[in-house]
Amino acid sequence: MTLAERLRAALAADDHDPIMLPGDQRHPPFDQGEPAAAAVLVAITDRPAPGVILTQRTDTMRKHAGQVAFPGGRIDPGDKDAAAAALREAEEEIALPRSAVEVIGAADLYLTVTGYSVTPVIGVIAPDLDYHPNEAEVADVFEVPLAFVLDPANQIETSAEWQGRMRTYYEINWGDRRIWGATAAMMVNLSRRLRWVA
């Protein structure tokens, strides 16, 4: 079975209930009005030991400065759907051609505490592509082993005070990279859906 086939089968499985994660405000109900629709690209490299492409945001970004994230952003009115938005954002942020991505499908929606309803779009790409980060937004592009980030042993649950409330969140530490917040939570969701075996 190819990587794409494995991923499609996992996304299509009907034995999966939506996962309520720390920080996901479906419980309690979302309390900041209507969330803004957004999409991210979970680009998985087609190699014997697959990886996932992540970005490190620049320190000058107005929001989420310096954080590790999937390529992505708001869904614009001109975007056909979440997949189109995720592909557009990845092309703008890291020069990943839309034609280089085999879109598999959407994973579980995630509502962030900062007011976004995020659709993770799963895609398969060739390994070792040549990325060109948008210098205004992206400080670095890197690949982390998929098996590592999807391993529950590497998903640390912690908490901190934010806007006067204690918030629980996940973080995943890979070398000197700290993956946390919504990005880590979407990884946790994905690991539970895929039940990934390296």
NORUR-V809333 format. One record per pair of residues at least 4 apart in sequence whose C-alpha atoms are under 8 Angstrom apart, sorted by the first residue. I is the first residue (numbers start at 0). J is the second residue. Records with the same first field share a line. If there is no record, write none. Layout:
# NORUR-V809333
I: J / J
This chain:
# NORUR-V809333
0: 4 / 5
1: 5
2: 6 / 45 / 123
3: 7 / 103 / 123
4: 8
5: 9
6: 10 / 103 / 193
7: 11 / 103 / 104
8: 12
9: 192 / 193
10: 104 / 105 / 106 / 192 / 193
15: 192
17: 107
18: 188
19: 23 / 25 / 26
20: 168 / 184 / 188
21: 166 / 167 / 168 / 169 / 184
22: 111 / 112 / 166 / 167 / 168 / 180 / 181
23: 109 / 110 / 111 / 112
24: 28 / 29 / 30 / 110 / 111 / 112
25: 29 / 110
29: 110
31: 114
32: 114
33: 114
34: 110 / 114 / 115 / 116
35: 73 / 114 / 115 / 116
36: 73 / 74 / 115 / 116 / 117 / 118
37: 71 / 72 / 73 / 74 / 81 / 84 / 115 / 116 / 117 / 118
38: 71 / 72 / 73 / 74 / 81 / 82 / 84 / 85 / 117 / 118 / 119 / 120
39: 69 / 70 / 71 / 72 / 84 / 85 / 88 / 117 / 118 / 119 / 120
40: 69 / 70 / 71 / 82 / 85 / 86 / 89 / 119 / 120 / 121 / 122
41: 51 / 52 / 69 / 70 / 119 / 120 / 121 / 122
42: 51 / 52 / 100 / 121 / 122 / 123 / 124
43: 49 / 50 / 51 / 52 / 121 / 122 / 123 / 124 / 145
44: 49 / 50 / 51 / 52 / 123 / 124 / 125 / 126
45: 49 / 50 / 123 / 124 / 125 / 126
46: 50 / 125 / 126
48: 144 / 145 / 146 / 197
49: 144 / 145 / 146
50: 142 / 143 / 144 / 145 / 146
51: 142 / 143 / 144 / 145
52: 69 / 140 / 141 / 142 / 143
53: 67 / 68 / 69 / 70 / 140 / 141 / 142 / 143
54: 67 / 68 / 69 / 70 / 137 / 138 / 139 / 140 / 141
55: 65 / 66 / 67 / 68 / 137 / 138 / 139 / 140
56: 60 / 63 / 64 / 65 / 66 / 67 / 68 / 136 / 137 / 138 / 139
57: 64 / 65 / 66 / 134 / 135 / 136 / 137 / 138
58: 64 / 65 / 138
59: 64 / 65 / 135 / 136
60: 64 / 65 / 135 / 136
66: 177 / 178
67: 176 / 177 / 178 / 179 / 182
68: 178 / 182
69: 182
70: 85 / 88 / 89 / 92 / 93
71: 84 / 85 / 86 / 88 / 89 / 92
72: 84 / 85 / 88
73: 84
74: 78 / 80 / 81 / 84 / 85
75: 84
78: 83 / 84
79: 83 / 84
80: 84
81: 85 / 118 / 120
82: 86 / 102 / 104 / 105 / 120
83: 87
84: 88
85: 89 / 120
86: 90 / 96 / 97 / 100
87: 91 / 97
88: 92
89: 93 / 94 / 95 / 96 / 97
90: 94 / 95 / 96 / 97
91: 95 / 133
92: 131 / 132 / 133 / 136 / 137
93: 130 / 131 / 132 / 133 / 137 / 140
94: 130 / 131 / 132 / 133
95: 99 / 130 / 131
96: 100
99: 124 / 125
100: 122 / 123 / 124
101: 122 / 123 / 124
102: 120 / 121 / 122 / 123
103: 120 / 121 / 122 / 123
104: 120 / 121 / 122
105: 118 / 119 / 120 / 121
106: 118 / 119 / 120 / 121 / 189
107: 118 / 119 / 185 / 188 / 189
108: 116 / 117 / 118 / 119
109: 116 / 117 / 118 / 119 / 181 / 185
110: 114 / 115 / 116 / 117
111: 115 / 116 / 117 / 181
119: 185
130: 140
132: 136 / 137 / 138 / 139 / 140
133: 137
134: 138
143: 147 / 148 / 173
144: 148
145: 149
146: 150 / 195 / 196 / 197
147: 153
148: 153 / 154 / 171 / 186
149: 153 / 154 / 186 / 187 / 189 / 190 / 195
150: 154 / 190 / 195
151: 187 / 190
153: 171 / 172
154: 169 / 170 / 171 / 183 / 187
155: 169 / 170 / 171
156: 167 / 168 / 169 / 170
157: 167 / 168 / 169 / 170
158: 165 / 166 / 167 / 168
159: 165 / 166 / 167
160: 164 / 165 / 166
161: 165 / 166
168: 179 / 180 / 184
169: 179 / 180 / 183 / 184
170: 177 / 178 / 179 / 180 / 183 / 184
171: 177 / 178 / 179 / 183
172: 176 / 177 / 178
173: 177 / 178
178: 182 / 183
179: 183 / 184
180: 184
181: 185
182: 186
183: 187
184: 188
185: 189
186: 190
187: 191
188: 192
189: 193
190: 194 / 195
191: 195
